[in-house]
Amino acid sequence: MAAALARSARAHCMRAGACAHTVRARHHQNHGAQQLQQHGGASATRHAHAAAGAAATPTSAPGLSASPGRGLLPVVYHPAYSAPLLRAGHRFPMQVFGTIHDRLLHHHRLIGPGQVHVPTRLPDDDVLALVHMREYVSAFSEGRLDDVRARRIGFGAALSEPVLIERTKAEVAGTLLTARLALRHGLACNTAGGTHHAFPSFGSGYCILNDLAVTTELLIAEGAVRRVLVLDLDVHQGDGTAAIFAGRKDVFTLSVHCESNFPARKQASTLDIGLPDGTGDDAYLSKIADVLPRVLSEFKPDLVLYDAGVDVHTADVLGRLCVSDEGLKRRELLVLDTVLAAGVPLAGYVGGGYDDDLNVLADRHVALHAAAVRMWGEYELS
């Protein structure tokens, strides 16, 4: 798939070579384009789409193939994603994942039912133990986590309920399936995922099992990939993922986050970029545009797992950055285009986001899928 992506990127560059505006030109004029070419991502230097800041053009649902993923962007969903009912007023927006799925299908009509993939198996304890301590996995699976670990996660009594246990494992299954589909097709997106605060022996910050880490470890163990880049653009540092892969040469953890935000005690990612409170669109996107091509060129991953948290948004109740709706759209186009131009498959995950209006919040997340639909077409993936 990487070879096919590279051919697609070269062809895409030739088709669009006359275009003078790019994602990076929005921030650095000619310097950004020169730097991206220097780092081997030449085809990401010729797009006008993010300079215009437009979302992807919606694809009408009627007439789409009923064969999942056939010729269309694969999107992963599981009904358990939003199954748990948390207490009224709980900060975690459990119902947003179902809302994302619904708005993708019925409101924005970006995808059709035929391209939605549902995991058929939940991960067993052996798979989860690639990352997590067996004692922790057993205690969680049996609904008997102690009060200290339960408080650190933040779901209270719901942690002992089978529906939340199933939901957590379904999210890991969905993240793994999304990565497998990305390796097969070049690009795939989940409607959940990105539980980056979970550590081997405990969870934290609404994260119980680290889906990104489990997926990475399993794919490496299977020989499906040798090197994985975990690109974490959530407003909160991916501390669990960073700790799990500390010192590893085959996993690169790149976190661009708000330095003053949770967690108070940061872990050391392979590369951390901590931003000051109030960072807006241009400064935020410039940081990503500067570092991502360099990491891709130097590390040469076989797969990118992308945590596209939208809690960087200026209106997010747990964020402290000032990225706009337009900035989110530009970010997703920038990231997907840069990675695909480098010939690397990408699996996208929605990450964090917090707002009382679930439709508004879901639409921030949908910027990822909209950009993916657009890139799927522009790179002629199948």
C-alpha atoms as a printed R data frame, in Angstrom:
    type eleno elety resid chain resno       x       y       z
1   ATOM     1    CA   MET     A     1   0.000   0.000   0.000
2   ATOM     2    CA   ALA     A     2   2.869   2.403   0.701
3   ATOM     3    CA   ALA     A     3   4.189   1.872  -2.817
4   ATOM     4    CA   ALA     A     4   0.736   2.468  -4.267
5   ATOM     5    CA   LEU     A     5   0.397   5.615  -2.187
6   ATOM     6    CA   ALA     A     6   3.750   6.855  -3.430
7   ATOM     7    CA   ARG     A     7   2.663   6.324  -7.042
8   ATOM     8    CA   SER     A     8  -0.615   8.087  -6.301
9   ATOM     9    CA   ALA     A     9   1.230  10.976  -4.662
10  ATOM    10    CA   ARG     A    10   3.522  11.405  -7.671
11  ATOM    11    CA   ALA     A    11   0.583  11.329 -10.070
12  ATOM    12    CA   HIS     A    12  -1.352  13.742  -7.886
13  ATOM    13    CA   CYS     A    13   1.607  16.106  -7.854
14  ATOM    14    CA   MET     A    14   1.802  16.048 -11.640
15  ATOM    15    CA   ARG     A    15  -1.925  16.667 -12.032
16  ATOM    16    CA   ALA     A    16  -1.894  19.560  -9.592
17  ATOM    17    CA   GLY     A    17   1.546  20.953 -10.351
18  ATOM    18    CA   ALA     A    18   0.197  24.189 -11.750
19  ATOM    19    CA   CYS     A    19  -1.488  25.097  -8.498
20  ATOM    20    CA   ALA     A    20   0.329  27.951  -6.770
21  ATOM    21    CA   HIS     A    21  -1.363  27.860  -3.360
22  ATOM    22    CA   THR     A    22  -0.900  25.246  -0.635
23  ATOM    23    CA   VAL     A    23  -1.747  24.466   2.947
24  ATOM    24    CA   ARG     A    24   1.737  25.505   3.986
25  ATOM    25    CA   ALA     A    25   1.745  28.598   1.811
26  ATOM    26    CA   ARG     A    26  -1.086  29.854   3.975
27  ATOM    27    CA   HIS     A    27   1.426  30.086   6.795
28  ATOM    28    CA   HIS     A    28   4.886  30.475   5.277
29  ATOM    29    CA   GLN     A    29   4.387  31.510   1.658
30  ATOM    30    CA   ASN     A    30   7.176  30.035  -0.498
31  ATOM    31    CA   HIS     A    31   9.280  28.816   2.445
32  ATOM    32    CA   GLY     A    32   6.760  26.155   3.430
33  ATOM    33    CA   ALA     A    33   6.554  24.697  -0.057
34  ATOM    34    CA   GLN     A    34  10.340  24.571  -0.357
35  ATOM    35    CA   GLN     A    35  10.680  22.856   3.012
36  ATOM    36    CA   LEU     A    36   8.049  20.245   2.229
37  ATOM    37    CA   GLN     A    37   9.713  19.408  -1.081
38  ATOM    38    CA   GLN     A    38  13.040  19.180   0.714
39  ATOM    39    CA   HIS     A    39  11.596  16.579   3.094
40  ATOM    40    CA   GLY     A    40  10.145  14.354   0.404
41  ATOM    41    CA   GLY     A    41   6.496  15.413   0.533
42  ATOM    42    CA   ALA     A    42   6.457  17.302  -2.731
43  ATOM    43    CA   SER     A    43   2.870  16.565  -3.598
44  ATOM    44    CA   ALA     A    44   1.637  18.356  -0.480
45  ATOM    45    CA   THR     A    45   2.925  21.628  -1.875
46  ATOM    46    CA   ARG     A    46   0.404  22.134  -4.598
47  ATOM    47    CA   HIS     A    47  -3.074  22.309  -3.064
48  ATOM    48    CA   ALA     A    48  -5.355  25.276  -2.947
49  ATOM    49    CA   HIS     A    49  -7.932  23.560  -0.761
50  ATOM    50    CA   ALA     A    50  -6.691  24.550   2.672
51  ATOM    51    CA   ALA     A    51  -5.694  28.010   1.567
52  ATOM    52    CA   ALA     A    52  -9.342  28.438   0.746
53  ATOM    53    CA   GLY     A    53 -10.211  26.731   4.045
54  ATOM    54    CA   ALA     A    54 -13.042  24.781   2.485
55  ATOM    55    CA   ALA     A    55 -14.495  21.589   3.880
56  ATOM    56    CA   ALA     A    56 -14.789  18.587   1.604
57  ATOM    57    CA   THR     A    57 -17.720  18.560  -0.746
58  ATOM    58    CA   PRO     A    58 -20.337  16.203   0.702
59  ATOM    59    CA   THR     A    59 -20.916  12.942  -1.116
60  ATOM    60    CA   SER     A    60 -24.546  12.020  -1.563
61  ATOM    61    CA   ALA     A    61 -25.500   8.799   0.186
62  ATOM    62    CA   PRO     A    62 -27.920   7.351  -2.430
63  ATOM    63    CA   GLY     A    63 -26.235   5.154  -4.996
64  ATOM    64    CA   LEU     A    64 -23.172   4.385  -2.892
65  ATOM    65    CA   SER     A    65 -21.897   0.822  -3.006
66  ATOM    66    CA   ALA     A    66 -23.304  -1.580  -0.457
67  ATOM    67    CA   SER     A    67 -19.928  -3.332  -0.294
68  ATOM    68    CA   PRO     A    68 -18.056  -1.939   2.741
69  ATOM    69    CA   GLY     A    69 -15.046   0.121   1.749
70  ATOM    70    CA   ARG     A    70 -15.158  -0.843  -1.931
71  ATOM    71    CA   GLY     A    71 -13.880   2.198  -3.761
72  ATOM    72    CA   LEU     A    72 -14.910   4.476  -0.907
73  ATOM    73    CA   LEU     A    73 -13.258   5.807   2.236
74  ATOM    74    CA   PRO     A    74 -13.540   3.149   4.977
75  ATOM    75    CA   VAL     A    75 -15.178   4.492   8.143
76  ATOM    76    CA   VAL     A    76 -15.322   2.427  11.337
77  ATOM    77    CA   TYR     A    77 -18.159   2.499  13.852
78  ATOM    78    CA   HIS     A    78 -19.521   0.262  16.605
79  ATOM    79    CA   PRO     A    79 -22.931   0.695  18.248
80  ATOM    80    CA   ALA     A    80 -21.294   0.218  21.651
81  ATOM    81    CA   TYR     A    81 -19.306   3.453  21.245
82  ATOM    82    CA   SER     A    82 -22.167   5.482  22.725
83  ATOM    83    CA   ALA     A    83 -24.017   2.739  24.586
84  ATOM    84    CA   PRO     A    84 -23.082   3.628  28.192
85  ATOM    85    CA   LEU     A    85 -25.341   6.165  29.880
86  ATOM    86    CA   LEU     A    86 -23.317   8.304  32.250
87  ATOM    87    CA   ARG     A    87 -24.883  10.339  35.052
88  ATOM    88    CA   ALA     A    88 -26.568  13.586  34.081
89  ATOM    89    CA   GLY     A    89 -24.091  16.425  33.721
90  ATOM    90    CA   HIS     A    90 -21.041  14.181  33.317
91  ATOM    91    CA   ARG     A    91 -18.300  16.023  31.450
92  ATOM    92    CA   PHE     A    92 -17.393  13.175  29.082
93  ATOM    93    CA   PRO     A    93 -19.599  13.368  25.939
94  ATOM    94    CA   MET     A    94 -20.271   9.641  25.582
95  ATOM    95    CA   GLN     A    95 -23.123  10.171  23.126
96  ATOM    96    CA   VAL     A    96 -21.040  12.162  20.652
97  ATOM    97    CA   PHE     A    97 -19.707   9.067  18.876
98  ATOM    98    CA   GLY     A    98 -23.153   7.970  17.794
99  ATOM    99    CA   THR     A    99 -23.849  11.570  16.835
100 ATOM   100    CA   ILE     A   100 -20.745  11.662  14.637
101 ATOM   101    CA   HIS     A   101 -21.905   8.505  12.870
102 ATOM   102    CA   ASP     A   102 -25.416   9.857  12.426
103 ATOM   103    CA   ARG     A   103 -24.301  13.223  11.072
104 ATOM   104    CA   LEU     A   104 -21.814  11.641   8.680
105 ATOM   105    CA   LEU     A   105 -24.580   9.479   7.243
106 ATOM   106    CA   HIS     A   106 -27.709  11.585   7.451
107 ATOM   107    CA   HIS     A   107 -26.918  15.257   8.003
108 ATOM   108    CA   HIS     A   108 -23.777  15.895   5.969
109 ATOM   109    CA   ARG     A   109 -24.235  12.809   3.794
110 ATOM   110    CA   LEU     A   110 -20.469  12.446   3.546
111 ATOM   111    CA   ILE     A   111 -20.633   8.654   3.630
112 ATOM   112    CA   GLY     A   112 -23.106   5.891   2.919
113 ATOM   113    CA   PRO     A   113 -23.979   2.801   4.957
114 ATOM   114    CA   GLY     A   114 -22.006   0.600   2.598
115 ATOM   115    CA   GLN     A   115 -18.683   2.070   3.602
116 ATOM   116    CA   VAL     A   116 -19.151   1.692   7.366
117 ATOM   117    CA   HIS     A   117 -17.131  -1.142   8.895
118 ATOM   118    CA   VAL     A   118 -18.107  -2.642  12.256
119 ATOM   119    CA   PRO     A   119 -15.594  -4.699  14.278
120 ATOM   120    CA   THR     A   120 -16.816  -8.271  14.650
121 ATOM   121    CA   ARG     A   121 -14.552  -9.305  17.547
122 ATOM   122    CA   LEU     A   122 -13.495  -7.644  20.752
123 ATOM   123    CA   PRO     A   123  -9.822  -7.953  21.757
124 ATOM   124    CA   ASP     A   124  -9.027 -10.746  24.191
125 ATOM   125    CA   ASP     A   125  -6.844 -10.399  27.266
126 ATOM   126    CA   ASP     A   126  -3.742 -11.609  25.426
127 ATOM   127    CA   VAL     A   127  -4.015  -8.754  22.955
128 ATOM   128    CA   LEU     A   128  -4.630  -6.159  25.672
129 ATOM   129    CA   ALA     A   129  -1.694  -7.585  27.654
130 ATOM   130    CA   LEU     A   130   0.658  -6.522  24.868
131 ATOM   131    CA   VAL     A   131   0.417  -3.120  26.563
132 ATOM   132    CA   HIS     A   132  -1.452  -3.457  29.850
133 ATOM   133    CA   MET     A   133  -0.648  -5.442  32.981
134 ATOM   134    CA   ARG     A   134  -2.719  -8.612  33.175
135 ATOM   135    CA   GLU     A   135  -3.876  -7.775  36.670
136 ATOM   136    CA   TYR     A   136  -5.234  -4.454  35.431
137 ATOM   137    CA   VAL     A   137  -6.938  -6.033  32.423
138 ATOM   138    CA   SER     A   138  -8.569  -8.677  34.613
139 ATOM   139    CA   ALA     A   139  -9.711  -6.185  37.230
140 ATOM   140    CA   PHE     A   140 -11.274  -3.956  34.590
141 ATOM   141    CA   SER     A   141 -12.876  -6.818  32.655
142 ATOM   142    CA   GLU     A   142 -14.431  -8.186  35.843
143 ATOM   143    CA   GLY     A   143 -15.676  -4.780  37.014
144 ATOM   144    CA   ARG     A   144 -13.556  -4.688  40.158
145 ATOM   145    CA   LEU     A   145 -11.155  -1.779  39.751
146 ATOM   146    CA   ASP     A   146 -10.282  -0.260  43.119
147 ATOM   147    CA   ASP     A   147 -11.514   3.205  44.083
148 ATOM   148    CA   VAL     A   148  -8.156   4.886  43.491
149 ATOM   149    CA   ARG     A   149  -7.892   3.696  39.912
150 ATOM   150    CA   ALA     A   150 -11.574   4.311  39.287
151 ATOM   151    CA   ARG     A   151 -11.330   7.937  40.435
152 ATOM   152    CA   ARG     A   152  -8.328   8.520  38.200
153 ATOM   153    CA   ILE     A   153 -10.317   7.362  35.161
154 ATOM   154    CA   GLY     A   154 -13.356   9.472  35.969
155 ATOM   155    CA   PHE     A   155 -16.353   7.276  35.101
156 ATOM   156    CA   GLY     A   156 -17.341   6.417  38.664
157 ATOM   157    CA   ALA     A   157 -19.684   3.505  39.273
158 ATOM   158    CA   ALA     A   158 -20.190   3.002  35.532
159 ATOM   159    CA   LEU     A   159 -16.773   1.318  35.404
160 ATOM   160    CA   SER     A   160 -18.250  -1.859  36.864
161 ATOM   161    CA   GLU     A   161 -21.084  -2.022  34.321
162 ATOM   162    CA   PRO     A   162 -20.763  -4.562  31.472
163 ATOM   163    CA   VAL     A   163 -21.916  -1.994  28.919
164 ATOM   164    CA   LEU     A   164 -18.920   0.285  29.628
165 ATOM   165    CA   ILE     A   165 -16.533  -2.658  29.670
166 ATOM   166    CA   GLU     A   166 -17.822  -3.769  26.270
167 ATOM   167    CA   ARG     A   167 -17.699  -0.200  24.975
168 ATOM   168    CA   THR     A   168 -14.051   0.205  25.979
169 ATOM   169    CA   LYS     A   169 -13.002  -2.996  24.260
170 ATOM   170    CA   ALA     A   170 -15.099  -2.161  21.199
171 ATOM   171    CA   GLU     A   171 -13.173   1.093  20.888
172 ATOM   172    CA   VAL     A   172  -9.872  -0.818  20.882
173 ATOM   173    CA   ALA     A   173 -11.313  -3.176  18.260
174 ATOM   174    CA   GLY     A   174 -12.406  -0.224  16.150
175 ATOM   175    CA   THR     A   175  -9.017   1.436  16.382
176 ATOM   176    CA   LEU     A   176  -7.290  -1.763  15.303
177 ATOM   177    CA   LEU     A   177  -9.728  -2.283  12.433
178 ATOM   178    CA   THR     A   178  -9.199   1.300  11.268
179 ATOM   179    CA   ALA     A   179  -5.434   0.751  11.184
180 ATOM   180    CA   ARG     A   180  -5.817  -2.491   9.231
181 ATOM   181    CA   LEU     A   181  -8.076  -0.752   6.717
182 ATOM   182    CA   ALA     A   182  -5.581   2.089   6.386
183 ATOM   183    CA   LEU     A   183  -2.803  -0.377   5.623
184 ATOM   184    CA   ARG     A   184  -5.017  -1.998   2.979
185 ATOM   185    CA   HIS     A   185  -6.395   1.152   1.354
186 ATOM   186    CA   GLY     A   186  -4.047   3.983   2.355
187 ATOM   187    CA   LEU     A   187  -6.566   5.890   4.482
188 ATOM   188    CA   ALA     A   188  -9.321   5.068   6.960
189 ATOM   189    CA   CYS     A   189 -11.132   6.878   9.782
190 ATOM   190    CA   ASN     A   190 -12.749   5.795  13.003
191 ATOM   191    CA   THR     A   191 -15.700   7.549  14.651
192 ATOM   192    CA   ALA     A   192 -14.053   7.182  18.071
193 ATOM   193    CA   GLY     A   193 -10.584   6.339  19.380
194 ATOM   194    CA   GLY     A   194  -7.557   8.093  20.794
195 ATOM   195    CA   THR     A   195  -7.494   6.980  24.463
196 ATOM   196    CA   HIS     A   196  -3.990   8.311  24.989
197 ATOM   197    CA   HIS     A   197  -4.032   8.837  28.768
198 ATOM   198    CA   ALA     A   198  -4.171   5.115  29.636
199 ATOM   199    CA   PHE     A   199  -0.988   3.628  31.142
200 ATOM   200    CA   PRO     A   200  -0.053  -0.062  31.437
201 ATOM   201    CA   SER     A   201  -1.438  -0.480  34.972
202 ATOM   202    CA   PHE     A   202  -4.007   2.290  35.275
203 ATOM   203    CA   GLY     A   203  -6.287   4.568  33.300
204 ATOM   204    CA   SER     A   204  -6.608   8.319  33.472
205 ATOM   205    CA   GLY     A   205  -8.602  11.199  32.057
206 ATOM   206    CA   TYR     A   206 -11.533   9.119  30.731
207 ATOM   207    CA   CYS     A   207  -9.098   6.655  29.108
208 ATOM   208    CA   ILE     A   208  -9.142   3.052  30.324
209 ATOM   209    CA   LEU     A   209  -7.275   1.042  27.680
210 ATOM   210    CA   ASN     A   210  -4.772   2.691  25.352
211 ATOM   211    CA   ASP     A   211  -6.195   1.802  21.939
212 ATOM   212    CA   LEU     A   212  -3.373   3.497  20.025
213 ATOM   213    CA   ALA     A   213  -0.708   1.573  21.930
214 ATOM   214    CA   VAL     A   214  -2.467  -1.800  21.691
215 ATOM   215    CA   THR     A   215  -2.938  -1.338  17.956
216 ATOM   216    CA   THR     A   216   0.691  -0.361  17.486
217 ATOM   217    CA   GLU     A   217   2.039  -3.287  19.491
218 ATOM   218    CA   LEU     A   218  -0.188  -5.861  17.787
219 ATOM   219    CA   LEU     A   219   0.619  -4.695  14.255
220 ATOM   220    CA   ILE     A   220   4.348  -4.725  15.031
221 ATOM   221    CA   ALA     A   221   4.089  -8.175  16.645
222 ATOM   222    CA   GLU     A   222   2.264  -9.498  13.580
223 ATOM   223    CA   GLY     A   223   4.880  -8.070  11.238
224 ATOM   224    CA   ALA     A   224   2.289  -5.905   9.496
225 ATOM   225    CA   VAL     A   225   4.455  -2.836  10.162
226 ATOM   226    CA   ARG     A   226   7.940  -2.154  11.474
227 ATOM   227    CA   ARG     A   227   7.696   1.527  12.399
228 ATOM   228    CA   VAL     A   228   4.677   3.508  13.584
229 ATOM   229    CA   LEU     A   229   4.246   7.249  14.068
230 ATOM   230    CA   VAL     A   230   1.630   8.190  16.653
231 ATOM   231    CA   LEU     A   231   0.691  11.759  15.780
232 ATOM   232    CA   ASP     A   232  -1.235  13.270  18.679
233 ATOM   233    CA   LEU     A   233  -2.815  16.686  18.100
234 ATOM   234    CA   ASP     A   234  -5.236  16.544  21.008
235 ATOM   235    CA   VAL     A   235  -4.984  19.606  23.272
236 ATOM   236    CA   HIS     A   236  -3.810  17.322  26.091
237 ATOM   237    CA   GLN     A   237  -0.456  15.603  25.868
238 ATOM   238    CA   GLY     A   238  -0.666  11.892  25.083
239 ATOM   239    CA   ASP     A   239   1.095  10.985  28.314
240 ATOM   240    CA   GLY     A   240   0.087   7.334  28.467
241 ATOM   241    CA   THR     A   241   1.219   6.657  24.915
242 ATOM   242    CA   ALA     A   242   4.468   8.536  25.518
243 ATOM   243    CA   ALA     A   243   5.242   6.509  28.646
244 ATOM   244    CA   ILE     A   244   4.397   3.179  27.004
245 ATOM   245    CA   PHE     A   245   6.764   3.752  24.102
246 ATOM   246    CA   ALA     A   246   9.536   5.626  25.919
247 ATOM   247    CA   GLY     A   247  12.916   4.633  24.523
248 ATOM   248    CA   ARG     A   248  11.479   2.651  21.620
249 ATOM   249    CA   LYS     A   249  13.170   3.006  18.246
250 ATOM   250    CA   ASP     A   250  10.280   1.542  16.258
251 ATOM   251    CA   VAL     A   251   7.584   3.906  17.568
252 ATOM   252    CA   PHE     A   252   7.716   7.691  17.298
253 ATOM   253    CA   THR     A   253   5.326   9.638  19.524
254 ATOM   254    CA   LEU     A   254   4.750  13.220  18.413
255 ATOM   255    CA   SER     A   255   2.508  15.344  20.629
256 ATOM   256    CA   VAL     A   256   1.485  18.941  19.873
257 ATOM   257    CA   HIS     A   257  -0.533  20.144  22.857
258 ATOM   258    CA   CYS     A   258  -1.276  23.001  25.241
259 ATOM   259    CA   GLU     A   259   1.622  23.058  27.696
260 ATOM   260    CA   SER     A   260  -0.371  24.319  30.685
261 ATOM   261    CA   ASN     A   261  -3.248  21.863  30.258
262 ATOM   262    CA   PHE     A   262  -3.812  18.354  31.647
263 ATOM   263    CA   PRO     A   263  -1.838  16.326  32.551
264 ATOM   264    CA   ALA     A   264   0.072  18.439  35.047
265 ATOM   265    CA   ARG     A   265   2.936  15.952  35.018
266 ATOM   266    CA   LYS     A   266   3.935  15.448  31.395
267 ATOM   267    CA   GLN     A   267   5.707  12.372  30.094
268 ATOM   268    CA   ALA     A   268   8.483  12.541  27.507
269 ATOM   269    CA   SER     A   269   7.244  11.825  24.000
270 ATOM   270    CA   THR     A   270   9.776  11.260  21.252
271 ATOM   271    CA   LEU     A   271   8.983  14.866  20.378
272 ATOM   272    CA   ASP     A   272   6.791  17.220  22.407
273 ATOM   273    CA   ILE     A   273   5.651  20.630  21.250
274 ATOM   274    CA   GLY     A   274   3.939  22.452  24.105
275 ATOM   275    CA   LEU     A   275   2.018  25.528  23.008
276 ATOM   276    CA   PRO     A   276   1.075  28.533  25.148
277 ATOM   277    CA   ASP     A   277  -2.527  29.277  26.100
278 ATOM   278    CA   GLY     A   278  -4.405  31.198  23.447
279 ATOM   279    CA   THR     A   279  -2.445  29.897  20.452
280 ATOM   280    CA   GLY     A   280  -4.526  30.586  17.339
281 ATOM   281    CA   ASP     A   281  -4.868  29.148  13.856
282 ATOM   282    CA   ASP     A   282  -1.769  30.434  12.112
283 ATOM   283    CA   ALA     A   283   0.741  29.794  14.897
284 ATOM   284    CA   TYR     A   284  -0.794  26.379  15.602
285 ATOM   285    CA   LEU     A   285  -0.810  25.234  11.997
286 ATOM   286    CA   SER     A   286   2.664  26.603  11.384
287 ATOM   287    CA   LYS     A   287   4.059  24.364  14.131
288 ATOM   288    CA   ILE     A   288   2.465  21.287  12.577
289 ATOM   289    CA   ALA     A   289   3.528  22.279   9.075
290 ATOM   290    CA   ASP     A   290   7.106  22.740  10.242
291 ATOM   291    CA   VAL     A   291   7.544  19.508  12.159
292 ATOM   292    CA   LEU     A   292   5.427  16.837  10.443
293 ATOM   293    CA   PRO     A   293   7.295  16.625   7.105
294 ATOM   294    CA   ARG     A   294  10.609  16.437   8.948
295 ATOM   295    CA   VAL     A   295   9.446  13.596  11.198
296 ATOM   296    CA   LEU     A   296   8.032  11.674   8.248
297 ATOM   297    CA   SER     A   297  11.255  12.100   6.314
298 ATOM   298    CA   GLU     A   298  13.593  11.176   9.150
299 ATOM   299    CA   PHE     A   299  11.616   8.427  10.905
300 ATOM   300    CA   LYS     A   300  10.065   6.857   7.770
301 ATOM   301    CA   PRO     A   301   7.025   5.213   9.393
302 ATOM   302    CA   ASP     A   302   5.045   2.413   7.771
303 ATOM   303    CA   LEU     A   303   1.837   3.779   9.317
304 ATOM   304    CA   VAL     A   304   0.589   6.942  10.997
305 ATOM   305    CA   LEU     A   305  -1.994   6.705  13.781
306 ATOM   306    CA   TYR     A   306  -3.495  10.185  13.985
307 ATOM   307    CA   ASP     A   307  -5.289  11.389  17.128
308 ATOM   308    CA   ALA     A   308  -7.286  14.336  15.756
309 ATOM   309    CA   GLY     A   309  -8.583  15.748  19.028
310 ATOM   310    CA   VAL     A   310 -10.768  18.812  18.549
311 ATOM   311    CA   ASP     A   311 -10.354  20.125  22.084
312 ATOM   312    CA   VAL     A   312  -7.883  22.597  20.588
313 ATOM   313    CA   HIS     A   313 -11.000  24.534  19.496
314 ATOM   314    CA   THR     A   314 -11.418  28.007  20.934
315 ATOM   315    CA   ALA     A   315 -14.848  27.119  22.384
316 ATOM   316    CA   ASP     A   316 -13.865  23.773  23.903
317 ATOM   317    CA   VAL     A   317 -14.642  23.720  27.603
318 ATOM   318    CA   LEU     A   318 -11.470  21.792  28.491
319 ATOM   319    CA   GLY     A   319  -9.113  23.384  25.985
320 ATOM   320    CA   ARG     A   320  -7.020  26.522  26.292
321 ATOM   321    CA   LEU     A   321  -6.075  27.088  22.670
322 ATOM   322    CA   CYS     A   322  -7.913  29.272  20.164
323 ATOM   323    CA   VAL     A   323  -8.219  27.216  16.994
324 ATOM   324    CA   SER     A   324 -11.307  28.073  14.940
325 ATOM   325    CA   ASP     A   325 -13.649  25.880  12.892
326 ATOM   326    CA   GLU     A   326 -11.705  26.998   9.854
327 ATOM   327    CA   GLY     A   327  -8.449  26.132  11.591
328 ATOM   328    CA   LEU     A   328  -9.648  22.594  12.289
329 ATOM   329    CA   LYS     A   329 -10.564  22.085   8.633
330 ATOM   330    CA   ARG     A   330  -7.179  23.389   7.555
331 ATOM   331    CA   ARG     A   331  -5.406  21.172  10.090
332 ATOM   332    CA   GLU     A   332  -7.049  18.002   8.841
333 ATOM   333    CA   LEU     A   333  -6.264  18.789   5.213
334 ATOM   334    CA   LEU     A   334  -2.691  19.684   6.123
335 ATOM   335    CA   VAL     A   335  -2.076  16.489   8.096
336 ATOM   336    CA   LEU     A   336  -3.732  14.065   5.699
337 ATOM   337    CA   ASP     A   337  -2.193  15.633   2.613
338 ATOM   338    CA   THR     A   338   1.304  15.737   4.111
339 ATOM   339    CA   VAL     A   339   1.199  12.105   5.257
340 ATOM   340    CA   LEU     A   340  -0.332  10.722   2.071
341 ATOM   341    CA   ALA     A   341   2.110  12.728  -0.042
342 ATOM   342    CA   ALA     A   342   4.917  10.956   1.795
343 ATOM   343    CA   GLY     A   343   3.433   7.624   0.719
344 ATOM   344    CA   VAL     A   344   2.439   6.600   4.250
345 ATOM   345    CA   PRO     A   345  -0.967   5.107   5.160
346 ATOM   346    CA   LEU     A   346  -2.929   7.027   7.799
347 ATOM   347    CA   ALA     A   347  -5.567   5.887  10.279
348 ATOM   348    CA   GLY     A   348  -7.548   8.764  11.772
349 ATOM   349    CA   TYR     A   349  -9.171   8.868  15.225
350 ATOM   350    CA   VAL     A   350 -11.450  11.535  16.654
351 ATOM   351    CA   GLY     A   351  -9.645  12.091  19.973
352 ATOM   352    CA   GLY     A   352 -10.986  14.480  22.599
353 ATOM   353    CA   GLY     A   353 -13.512  17.259  22.405
354 ATOM   354    CA   TYR     A   354 -15.922  18.781  24.907
355 ATOM   355    CA   ASP     A   355 -19.061  20.834  24.324
356 ATOM   356    CA   ASP     A   356 -22.585  20.716  25.718
357 ATOM   357    CA   ASP     A   357 -24.043  20.840  22.192
358 ATOM   358    CA   LEU     A   358 -23.362  17.380  20.753
359 ATOM   359    CA   ASN     A   359 -24.198  18.403  17.190
360 ATOM   360    CA   VAL     A   360 -21.708  21.259  17.326
361 ATOM   361    CA   LEU     A   361 -19.088  18.978  18.851
362 ATOM   362    CA   ALA     A   362 -19.731  16.190  16.354
363 ATOM   363    CA   ASP     A   363 -19.301  18.609  13.468
364 ATOM   364    CA   ARG     A   364 -15.883  19.608  14.764
365 ATOM   365    CA   HIS     A   365 -14.912  15.946  14.680
366 ATOM   366    CA   VAL     A   366 -16.437  15.486  11.234
367 ATOM   367    CA   ALA     A   367 -13.800  17.867   9.834
368 ATOM   368    CA   LEU     A   368 -11.485  14.838   9.907
369 ATOM   369    CA   HIS     A   369 -13.831  12.692   7.843
370 ATOM   370    CA   ALA     A   370 -14.596  15.509   5.434
371 ATOM   371    CA   ALA     A   371 -10.899  16.022   4.780
372 ATOM   372    CA   ALA     A   372 -10.432  12.263   4.402
373 ATOM   373    CA   VAL     A   373 -13.215  12.033   1.809
374 ATOM   374    CA   ARG     A   374 -11.531  14.817  -0.129
375 ATOM   375    CA   MET     A   375  -8.056  13.305   0.079
376 ATOM   376    CA   TRP     A   376  -9.430   9.883  -0.822
377 ATOM   377    CA   GLY     A   377 -10.650  11.341  -4.092
378 ATOM   378    CA   GLU     A   378  -7.648  13.521  -4.818
379 ATOM   379    CA   TYR     A   379  -5.209  10.653  -4.263
380 ATOM   380    CA   GLU     A   380  -7.497   8.252  -6.177
381 ATOM   381    CA   LEU     A   381  -7.392   5.671  -3.398
382 ATOM   382    CA   SER     A   382  -9.428   2.483  -3.617
